[in-house]
Amino acid sequence: MKPRRRSPLRHAQIHLPPLDAGDALTLADIFERATAAVWRAHGDRMAELIELRAAARRAPKPECVPDG
C-alpha cells in the first residue's frame, strides 16, 4: 500500500463549539477581516505564488525514454 502524502493546507480544519447565529456571524466577520489583512500585507507575493503553483500543476510530466 502506498503511503499517503498529506498537505497541511489541503485538509486544514478547526473545531468550533456549537454557535448561535449571532456568534457565527461575528466569527465570519473576524475571518473576513483577518483574510483582508493578510491580503493587504502579503497580497502581491501571494498572487505570484498562486501563479507559480498553477504553472507547476499545468507543467507536463517528463516522459521516460528507454535506453538502448
N, C-alpha and C positions, 0 to 999 in steps of 0.2 A: 504494500500500500504506500502510495506517495505521500510524504509529509505535506501538510497544507501550509502555504505561505500566508501569513497574517499581516495585513496592513493596519496600523493603528488608526488610520483615518477612515478606512472603509467601513468599519463597524463600530465607530465611536458611539457611545451612548451614555446617558446619565439617568440615574434612577431618582425620581421625584416622589415625594409623598403625595397622596391624593390632594388635589387643589380644587377650590371652588372657582367659579367663573372669574371673579374679581382678581384672585391671586394668579390665575392662569394668564389673564390679560396683563397684569403687572409684570409677570415673568417674561412674557413675549415682548413687552416693551423694553425690558432690560436687555434681552438678547439682541433686539434690533439696534439699540443704541451701542451695544458693545461691538456688533458687527460693523456698524458705520464707523466707529472709532478705529477699528483695526484697518479698514479700507482707507481711511484718511491717512493713517500713519504709514501704511505699507502698500497701498494700492498699486503704485506703478510697478514695483518689483514683483508683487503677486501676479499682476497681469502678465508680466514677462514669463514667470514660471508656469502659468497656466498654458501659455503658448508653447513653451518648451515641452511640457508634459504631453500636450496634444500631438505635437510633432513626433515625439518619441513613440506614441501609440500608433501613429499612422505609418511610421517607417517600416518598409518591408523587411522581413527577416531574411538574412542571407541564406542562400541555398547551399547545400552540401555538394561539393564537386568531388566525385571519387577519383583517387589517384590511379593512374595506370591506363 
